[in-house]
Amino acid sequence: MTPMSDAYAAAGVDTSQADRGVDALVAVLRRIEIDRPSASVLASGHYASVLRVAGAAWPLRRAS
């Protein structure tokens, strides 16, 4: 182990599991169709988001 890995391990971080988590996030992000228009109806910064789904708009509230 490198000194940085030792520090993470001492703090209770499983770097292998963290790497798998990052890999999973990257895999999902690769599926985003960047040439498609955004499904977001409201600009960022609002408490609730509204997404267009199959032509309709639905409010989605953040979990409290």
PDB file of N, CA, C and O in Angstrom:
ATOM      1  N   MET A   1       0.841  -1.194   0.000  1.00  0.00           N
ATOM      2  CA  MET A   1       0.000   0.000   0.000  1.00  0.00           C
ATOM      3  C   MET A   1       0.879   1.248   0.000  1.00  0.00           C
ATOM      4  O   MET A   1       1.965   1.268   0.578  1.00  0.00           O
ATOM      5  N   THR A   2       0.376   2.285  -0.664  1.00  0.00           N
ATOM      6  CA  THR A   2       1.088   3.559  -0.637  1.00  0.00           C
ATOM      7  C   THR A   2       0.698   4.303   0.628  1.00  0.00           C
ATOM      8  O   THR A   2      -0.309   3.968   1.250  1.00  0.00           O
ATOM      9  N   PRO A   3       1.478   5.310   1.023  1.00  0.00           N
ATOM     10  CA  PRO A   3       1.123   6.069   2.236  1.00  0.00           C
ATOM     11  C   PRO A   3      -0.289   6.655   2.186  1.00  0.00           C
ATOM     12  O   PRO A   3      -0.983   6.674   3.202  1.00  0.00           O
ATOM     13  N   MET A   4      -0.728   7.141   0.994  1.00  0.00           N
ATOM     14  CA  MET A   4      -2.078   7.709   0.882  1.00  0.00           C
ATOM     15  C   MET A   4      -3.119   6.610   1.099  1.00  0.00           C
ATOM     16  O   MET A   4      -4.104   6.823   1.805  1.00  0.00           O
ATOM     17  N   SER A   5      -2.908   5.440   0.498  1.00  0.00           N
ATOM     18  CA  SER A   5      -3.841   4.326   0.687  1.00  0.00           C
ATOM     19  C   SER A   5      -3.880   3.900   2.143  1.00  0.00           C
ATOM     20  O   SER A   5      -4.941   3.561   2.668  1.00  0.00           O
ATOM     21  N   ASP A   6      -2.719   3.919   2.800  1.00  0.00           N
ATOM     22  CA  ASP A   6      -2.672   3.590   4.225  1.00  0.00           C
ATOM     23  C   ASP A   6      -3.528   4.569   5.027  1.00  0.00           C
ATOM     24  O   ASP A   6      -4.236   4.172   5.952  1.00  0.00           O
ATOM     25  N   ALA A   7      -3.457   5.845   4.667  1.00  0.00           N
ATOM     26  CA  ALA A   7      -4.234   6.868   5.378  1.00  0.00           C
ATOM     27  C   ALA A   7      -5.731   6.635   5.176  1.00  0.00           C
ATOM     28  O   ALA A   7      -6.513   6.734   6.121  1.00  0.00           O
ATOM     29  N   TYR A   8      -6.125   6.324   3.939  1.00  0.00           N
ATOM     30  CA  TYR A   8      -7.535   6.040   3.671  1.00  0.00           C
ATOM     31  C   TYR A   8      -7.988   4.802   4.448  1.00  0.00           C
ATOM     32  O   TYR A   8      -9.052   4.811   5.067  1.00  0.00           O
ATOM     33  N   ALA A   9      -7.201   3.764   4.417  1.00  0.00           N
ATOM     34  CA  ALA A   9      -7.545   2.531   5.131  1.00  0.00           C
ATOM     35  C   ALA A   9      -7.664   2.792   6.629  1.00  0.00           C
ATOM     36  O   ALA A   9      -8.567   2.267   7.281  1.00  0.00           O
ATOM     37  N   ALA A  10      -6.747   3.611   7.185  1.00  0.00           N
ATOM     38  CA  ALA A  10      -6.799   3.936   8.610  1.00  0.00           C
ATOM     39  C   ALA A  10      -8.075   4.702   8.955  1.00  0.00           C
ATOM     40  O   ALA A  10      -8.579   4.616  10.075  1.00  0.00           O
ATOM     41  N   ALA A  11      -8.590   5.451   7.980  1.00  0.00           N
ATOM     42  CA  ALA A  11      -9.826   6.207   8.202  1.00  0.00           C
ATOM     43  C   ALA A  11     -11.065   5.358   7.942  1.00  0.00           C
ATOM     44  O   ALA A  11     -12.191   5.832   8.096  1.00  0.00           O
ATOM     45  N   GLY A  12     -10.854   4.090   7.543  1.00  0.00           N
ATOM     46  CA  GLY A  12     -11.989   3.199   7.320  1.00  0.00           C
ATOM     47  C   GLY A  12     -12.524   3.208   5.901  1.00  0.00           C
ATOM     48  O   GLY A  12     -13.622   2.710   5.651  1.00  0.00           O
ATOM     49  N   VAL A  13     -11.763   3.766   4.969  1.00  0.00           N
ATOM     50  CA  VAL A  13     -12.210   3.827   3.578  1.00  0.00           C
ATOM     51  C   VAL A  13     -11.758   2.571   2.845  1.00  0.00           C
ATOM     52  O   VAL A  13     -10.578   2.221   2.867  1.00  0.00           O
ATOM     53  N   ASP A  14     -12.687   1.909   2.207  1.00  0.00           N
ATOM     54  CA  ASP A  14     -12.374   0.759   1.351  1.00  0.00           C
ATOM     55  C   ASP A  14     -12.172   1.315  -0.051  1.00  0.00           C
ATOM     56  O   ASP A  14     -13.141   1.544  -0.775  1.00  0.00           O
ATOM     57  N   THR A  15     -10.914   1.533  -0.440  1.00  0.00           N
ATOM     58  CA  THR A  15     -10.646   2.172  -1.730  1.00  0.00           C
ATOM     59  C   THR A  15     -11.094   1.315  -2.907  1.00  0.00           C
ATOM     60  O   THR A  15     -11.447   1.855  -3.955  1.00  0.00           O
ATOM     61  N   SER A  16     -11.088   0.008  -2.761  1.00  0.00           N
ATOM     62  CA  SER A  16     -11.584  -0.855  -3.838  1.00  0.00           C
ATOM     63  C   SER A  16     -13.069  -0.629  -4.058  1.00  0.00           C
ATOM     64  O   SER A  16     -13.535  -0.548  -5.195  1.00  0.00           O
ATOM     65  N   GLN A  17     -13.810  -0.527  -2.956  1.00  0.00           N
ATOM     66  CA  GLN A  17     -15.249  -0.269  -3.060  1.00  0.00           C
ATOM     67  C   GLN A  17     -15.493   1.135  -3.610  1.00  0.00           C
ATOM     68  O   GLN A  17     -16.402   1.330  -4.416  1.00  0.00           O
ATOM     69  N   ALA A  18     -14.702   2.102  -3.188  1.00  0.00           N
ATOM     70  CA  ALA A  18     -14.836   3.463  -3.707  1.00  0.00           C
ATOM     71  C   ALA A  18     -14.559   3.494  -5.205  1.00  0.00           C
ATOM     72  O   ALA A  18     -15.266   4.175  -5.948  1.00  0.00           O
ATOM     73  N   ASP A  19     -13.544   2.769  -5.657  1.00  0.00           N
ATOM     74  CA  ASP A  19     -13.234   2.692  -7.085  1.00  0.00           C
ATOM     75  C   ASP A  19     -14.396   2.088  -7.868  1.00  0.00           C
ATOM     76  O   ASP A  19     -14.736   2.566  -8.950  1.00  0.00           O
ATOM     77  N   ARG A  20     -15.002   1.040  -7.322  1.00  0.00           N
ATOM     78  CA  ARG A  20     -16.146   0.423  -8.001  1.00  0.00           C
ATOM     79  C   ARG A  20     -17.315   1.407  -8.078  1.00  0.00           C
ATOM     80  O   ARG A  20     -18.027   1.451  -9.081  1.00  0.00           O
ATOM     81  N   GLY A  21     -17.508   2.189  -7.026  1.00  0.00           N
ATOM     82  CA  GLY A  21     -18.577   3.190  -7.036  1.00  0.00           C
ATOM     83  C   GLY A  21     -18.351   4.249  -8.094  1.00  0.00           C
ATOM     84  O   GLY A  21     -19.280   4.630  -8.807  1.00  0.00           O
ATOM     85  N   VAL A  22     -17.127   4.724  -8.200  1.00  0.00           N
ATOM     86  CA  VAL A  22     -16.800   5.722  -9.232  1.00  0.00           C
ATOM     87  C   VAL A  22     -16.989   5.114 -10.622  1.00  0.00           C
ATOM     88  O   VAL A  22     -17.538   5.762 -11.512  1.00  0.00           O
ATOM     89  N   ASP A  23     -16.539   3.877 -10.809  1.00  0.00           N
ATOM     90  CA  ASP A  23     -16.723   3.201 -12.099  1.00  0.00           C
ATOM     91  C   ASP A  23     -18.199   3.097 -12.463  1.00  0.00           C
ATOM     92  O   ASP A  23     -18.566   3.294 -13.621  1.00  0.00           O
ATOM     93  N   ALA A  24     -19.050   2.789 -11.484  1.00  0.00           N
ATOM     94  CA  ALA A  24     -20.492   2.683 -11.732  1.00  0.00           C
ATOM     95  C   ALA A  24     -21.079   4.033 -12.123  1.00  0.00           C
ATOM     96  O   ALA A  24     -21.904   4.111 -13.033  1.00  0.00           O
ATOM     97  N   LEU A  25     -20.659   5.097 -11.442  1.00  0.00           N
ATOM     98  CA  LEU A  25     -21.145   6.440 -11.793  1.00  0.00           C
ATOM     99  C   LEU A  25     -20.729   6.831 -13.200  1.00  0.00           C
ATOM    100  O   LEU A  25     -21.528   7.372 -13.964  1.00  0.00           O
ATOM    101  N   VAL A  26     -19.484   6.558 -13.539  1.00  0.00           N
ATOM    102  CA  VAL A  26     -18.981   6.886 -14.877  1.00  0.00           C
ATOM    103  C   VAL A  26     -19.757   6.112 -15.940  1.00  0.00           C
ATOM    104  O   VAL A  26     -20.071   6.657 -16.998  1.00  0.00           O
ATOM    105  N   ALA A  27     -20.066   4.854 -15.668  1.00  0.00           N
ATOM    106  CA  ALA A  27     -20.834   4.043 -16.618  1.00  0.00           C
ATOM    107  C   ALA A  27     -22.211   4.649 -16.870  1.00  0.00           C
ATOM    108  O   ALA A  27     -22.679   4.672 -18.009  1.00  0.00           O
ATOM    109  N   VAL A  28     -22.857   5.137 -15.824  1.00  0.00           N
ATOM    110  CA  VAL A  28     -24.179   5.766 -15.985  1.00  0.00           C
ATOM    111  C   VAL A  28     -24.039   7.084 -16.742  1.00  0.00           C
ATOM    112  O   VAL A  28     -24.840   7.376 -17.631  1.00  0.00           O
ATOM    113  N   LEU A  29     -23.040   7.872 -16.402  1.00  0.00           N
ATOM    114  CA  LEU A  29     -22.855   9.161 -17.068  1.00  0.00           C
ATOM    115  C   LEU A  29     -22.550   8.997 -18.549  1.00  0.00           C
ATOM    116  O   LEU A  29     -22.900   9.867 -19.347  1.00  0.00           O
ATOM    117  N   ARG A  30     -21.915   7.917 -18.926  1.00  0.00           N
ATOM    118  CA  ARG A  30     -21.614   7.678 -20.347  1.00  0.00           C
ATOM    119  C   ARG A  30     -22.869   7.464 -21.163  1.00  0.00           C
ATOM    120  O   ARG A  30     -22.850   7.647 -22.380  1.00  0.00           O
ATOM    121  N   ARG A  31     -23.974   7.078 -20.515  1.00  0.00           N
ATOM    122  CA  ARG A  31     -25.225   6.815 -21.233  1.00  0.00           C
ATOM    123  C   ARG A  31     -26.039   8.078 -21.479  1.00  0.00           C
ATOM    124  O   ARG A  31     -27.064   8.031 -22.159  1.00  0.00           O
ATOM    125  N   ILE A  32     -25.596   9.200 -20.935  1.00  0.00           N
ATOM    126  CA  ILE A  32     -26.345  10.450 -21.122  1.00  0.00           C
ATOM    127  C   ILE A  32     -26.220  10.885 -22.573  1.00  0.00           C
ATOM    128  O   ILE A  32     -25.119  10.949 -23.119  1.00  0.00           O
ATOM    129  N   GLU A  33     -27.341  11.180 -23.184  1.00  0.00           N
ATOM    130  CA  GLU A  33     -27.360  11.632 -24.571  1.00  0.00           C
ATOM    131  C   GLU A  33     -27.206  13.149 -24.580  1.00  0.00           C
ATOM    132  O   GLU A  33     -28.180  13.880 -24.394  1.00  0.00           O
ATOM    133  N   ILE A  34     -25.976  13.619 -24.798  1.00  0.00           N
ATOM    134  CA  ILE A  34     -25.723  15.059 -24.701  1.00  0.00           C
ATOM    135  C   ILE A  34     -26.266  15.844 -25.879  1.00  0.00           C
ATOM    136  O   ILE A  34     -26.352  17.070 -25.803  1.00  0.00           O
ATOM    137  N   ASP A  35     -26.635  15.181 -26.967  1.00  0.00           N
ATOM    138  CA  ASP A  35     -27.190  15.891 -28.112  1.00  0.00           C
ATOM    139  C   ASP A  35     -28.703  16.039 -28.031  1.00  0.00           C
ATOM    140  O   ASP A  35     -29.328  16.604 -28.928  1.00  0.00           O
ATOM    141  N   ARG A  36     -29.295  15.521 -26.938  1.00  0.00           N
ATOM    142  CA  ARG A  36     -30.736  15.651 -26.727  1.00  0.00           C
ATOM    143  C   ARG A  36     -31.041  16.897 -25.929  1.00  0.00           C
ATOM    144  O   ARG A  36     -30.230  17.306 -25.097  1.00  0.00           O
ATOM    145  N   PRO A  37     -32.197  17.518 -26.160  1.00  0.00           N
ATOM    146  CA  PRO A  37     -32.584  18.657 -25.317  1.00  0.00           C
ATOM    147  C   PRO A  37     -32.787  18.209 -23.868  1.00  0.00           C
ATOM    148  O   PRO A  37     -33.159  17.063 -23.615  1.00  0.00           O
ATOM    149  N   SER A  38     -32.544  19.103 -22.937  1.00  0.00           N
ATOM    150  CA  SER A  38     -32.708  18.797 -21.520  1.00  0.00           C
ATOM    151  C   SER A  38     -34.168  18.507 -21.201  1.00  0.00           C
ATOM    152  O   SER A  38     -35.069  19.115 -21.780  1.00  0.00           O
ATOM    153  N   ALA A  39     -34.400  17.583 -20.282  1.00  0.00           N
ATOM    154  CA  ALA A  39     -35.753  17.280 -19.816  1.00  0.00           C
ATOM    155  C   ALA A  39     -36.150  18.191 -18.663  1.00  0.00           C
ATOM    156  O   ALA A  39     -37.295  18.158 -18.211  1.00  0.00           O
ATOM    157  N   SER A  40     -35.211  19.003 -18.187  1.00  0.00           N
ATOM    158  CA  SER A  40     -35.499  19.904 -17.078  1.00  0.00           C
ATOM    159  C   SER A  40     -36.331  21.080 -17.572  1.00  0.00           C
ATOM    160  O   SER A  40     -35.986  21.721 -18.565  1.00  0.00           O
ATOM    161  N   VAL A  41     -37.428  21.359 -16.873  1.00  0.00           N
ATOM    162  CA  VAL A  41     -38.305  22.458 -17.253  1.00  0.00           C
ATOM    163  C   VAL A  41     -37.867  23.744 -16.547  1.00  0.00           C
ATOM    164  O   VAL A  41     -37.960  24.827 -17.126  1.00  0.00           O
ATOM    165  N   LEU A  42     -37.392  23.637 -15.304  1.00  0.00           N
ATOM    166  CA  LEU A  42     -36.942  24.792 -14.536  1.00  0.00           C
ATOM    167  C   LEU A  42     -35.422  24.888 -14.552  1.00  0.00           C
ATOM    168  O   LEU A  42     -34.728  23.887 -14.733  1.00  0.00           O
ATOM    169  N   ALA A  43     -34.922  26.080 -14.364  1.00  0.00           N
ATOM    170  CA  ALA A  43     -33.478  26.264 -14.261  1.00  0.00           C
ATOM    171  C   ALA A  43     -32.978  25.682 -12.944  1.00  0.00           C
ATOM    172  O   ALA A  43     -33.765  25.467 -12.022  1.00  0.00           O
ATOM    173  N   SER A  44     -31.690  25.428 -12.853  1.00  0.00           N
ATOM    174  CA  SER A  44     -31.114  24.898 -11.625  1.00  0.00           C
ATOM    175  C   SER A  44     -31.292  25.887 -10.478  1.00  0.00           C
ATOM    176  O   SER A  44     -31.407  27.093 -10.698  1.00  0.00           O
ATOM    177  N   GLY A  45     -31.314  25.365  -9.247  1.00  0.00           N
ATOM    178  CA  GLY A  45     -31.388  26.208  -8.067  1.00  0.00           C
ATOM    179  C   GLY A  45     -32.754  26.232  -7.396  1.00  0.00           C
ATOM    180  O   GLY A  45     -32.900  26.834  -6.333  1.00  0.00           O
ATOM    181  N   HIS A  46     -33.743  25.602  -7.983  1.00  0.00           N
ATOM    182  CA  HIS A  46     -35.067  25.569  -7.377  1.00  0.00           C
ATOM    183  C   HIS A  46     -35.152  24.430  -6.368  1.00  0.00           C
ATOM    184  O   HIS A  46     -34.414  23.450  -6.464  1.00  0.00           O
ATOM    185  N   TYR A  47     -36.056  24.564  -5.399  1.00  0.00           N
ATOM    186  CA  TYR A  47     -36.235  23.518  -4.383  1.00  0.00           C
ATOM    187  C   TYR A  47     -36.694  22.207  -5.030  1.00  0.00           C
ATOM    188  O   TYR A  47     -36.209  21.130  -4.683  1.00  0.00           O
ATOM    189  N   ALA A  48     -37.620  22.312  -5.960  1.00  0.00           N
ATOM    190  CA  ALA A  48     -38.132  21.127  -6.634  1.00  0.00           C
ATOM    191  C   ALA A  48     -37.767  21.214  -8.113  1.00  0.00           C
ATOM    192  O   ALA A  48     -37.685  22.305  -8.678  1.00  0.00           O
ATOM    193  N   SER A  49     -37.555  20.082  -8.719  1.00  0.00           N
ATOM    194  CA  SER A  49     -37.272  20.032 -10.150  1.00  0.00           C
ATOM    195  C   SER A  49     -38.529  19.596 -10.880  1.00  0.00           C
ATOM    196  O   SER A  49     -39.355  18.861 -10.338  1.00  0.00           O
ATOM    197  N   VAL A  50     -38.662  20.047 -12.095  1.00  0.00           N
ATOM    198  CA  VAL A  50     -39.752  19.617 -12.953  1.00  0.00           C
ATOM    199  C   VAL A  50     -39.104  19.048 -14.203  1.00  0.00           C
ATOM    200  O   VAL A  50     -38.346  19.732 -14.891  1.00  0.00           O
ATOM    201  N   LEU A  51     -39.411  17.783 -14.490  1.00  0.00           N
ATOM    202  CA  LEU A  51     -38.847  17.115 -15.652  1.00  0.00           C
ATOM    203  C   LEU A  51     -39.932  16.799 -16.664  1.00  0.00           C
ATOM    204  O   LEU A  51     -41.044  16.414 -16.301  1.00  0.00           O
ATOM    205  N   ARG A  52     -39.605  16.961 -17.916  1.00  0.00           N
ATOM    206  CA  ARG A  52     -40.518  16.608 -18.991  1.00  0.00           C
ATOM    207  C   ARG A  52     -40.354  15.113 -19.260  1.00  0.00           C
ATOM    208  O   ARG A  52     -39.254  14.644 -19.554  1.00  0.00           O
ATOM    209  N   VAL A  53     -41.462  14.368 -19.156  1.00  0.00           N
ATOM    210  CA  VAL A  53     -41.431  12.925 -19.389  1.00  0.00           C
ATOM    211  C   VAL A  53     -42.463  12.613 -20.459  1.00  0.00           C
ATOM    212  O   VAL A  53     -43.661  12.796 -20.240  1.00  0.00           O
ATOM    213  N   ALA A  54     -42.014  12.148 -21.605  1.00  0.00           N
ATOM    214  CA  ALA A  54     -42.906  11.778 -22.718  1.00  0.00           C
ATOM    215  C   ALA A  54     -43.899  12.891 -23.023  1.00  0.00           C
ATOM    216  O   ALA A  54     -45.085  12.635 -23.231  1.00  0.00           O
ATOM    217  N   GLY A  55     -43.409  14.126 -23.048  1.00  0.00           N
ATOM    218  CA  GLY A  55     -44.248  15.256 -23.401  1.00  0.00           C
ATOM    219  C   GLY A  55     -44.971  15.901 -22.237  1.00  0.00           C
ATOM    220  O   GLY A  55     -45.531  16.985 -22.402  1.00  0.00           O
ATOM    221  N   ALA A  56     -44.984  15.286 -21.069  1.00  0.00           N
ATOM    222  CA  ALA A  56     -45.653  15.846 -19.891  1.00  0.00           C
ATOM    223  C   ALA A  56     -44.606  16.369 -18.917  1.00  0.00           C
ATOM    224  O   ALA A  56     -43.447  15.962 -18.984  1.00  0.00           O
ATOM    225  N   ALA A  57     -44.992  17.255 -18.024  1.00  0.00           N
ATOM    226  CA  ALA A  57     -44.076  17.765 -16.998  1.00  0.00           C
ATOM    227  C   ALA A  57     -44.584  17.341 -15.631  1.00  0.00           C
ATOM    228  O   ALA A  57     -45.767  17.495 -15.325  1.00  0.00           O
ATOM    229  N   TRP A  58     -43.687  16.804 -14.808  1.00  0.00           N
ATOM    230  CA  TRP A  58     -44.041  16.307 -13.481  1.00  0.00           C
ATOM    231  C   TRP A  58     -43.131  16.945 -12.449  1.00  0.00           C
ATOM    232  O   TRP A  58     -41.916  16.975 -12.649  1.00  0.00           O
ATOM    233  N   PRO A  59     -43.680  17.464 -11.337  1.00  0.00           N
ATOM    234  CA  PRO A  59     -42.789  17.986 -10.283  1.00  0.00           C
ATOM    235  C   PRO A  59     -42.178  16.838  -9.488  1.00  0.00           C
ATOM    236  O   PRO A  59     -42.867  15.891  -9.109  1.00  0.00           O
ATOM    237  N   LEU A  60     -40.900  16.935  -9.248  1.00  0.00           N
ATOM    238  CA  LEU A  60     -40.192  15.955  -8.424  1.00  0.00           C
ATOM    239  C   LEU A  60     -39.598  16.689  -7.239  1.00  0.00           C
ATOM    240  O   LEU A  60     -38.740  17.553  -7.422  1.00  0.00           O
ATOM    241  N   ARG A  61     -40.028  16.370  -6.032  1.00  0.00           N
ATOM    242  CA  ARG A  61     -39.526  17.046  -4.837  1.00  0.00           C
ATOM    243  C   ARG A  61     -38.334  16.293  -4.288  1.00  0.00           C
ATOM    244  O   ARG A  61     -38.252  15.068  -4.381  1.00  0.00           O
ATOM    245  N   ARG A  62     -37.415  17.043  -3.716  1.00  0.00           N
ATOM    246  CA  ARG A  62     -36.268  16.421  -3.054  1.00  0.00           C
ATOM    247  C   ARG A  62     -36.729  15.776  -1.763  1.00  0.00           C
ATOM    248  O   ARG A  62     -37.630  16.280  -1.093  1.00  0.00           O
ATOM    249  N   ALA A  63     -36.111  14.662  -1.415  1.00  0.00           N
ATOM    250  CA  ALA A  63     -36.439  14.000  -0.151  1.00  0.00           C
ATOM    251  C   ALA A  63     -36.007  14.887   1.006  1.00  0.00           C
ATOM    252  O   ALA A  63     -34.943  15.505   0.954  1.00  0.00           O
ATOM    253  N   SER A  64     -36.826  14.952   2.047  1.00  0.00           N
ATOM    254  CA  SER A  64     -36.461  15.791   3.195  1.00  0.00           C
ATOM    255  C   SER A  64     -35.919  14.982   4.332  1.00  0.00           C
ATOM    256  O   SER A  64     -35.566  15.538   5.372  1.00  0.00           O
TER     257      SER A  64
END
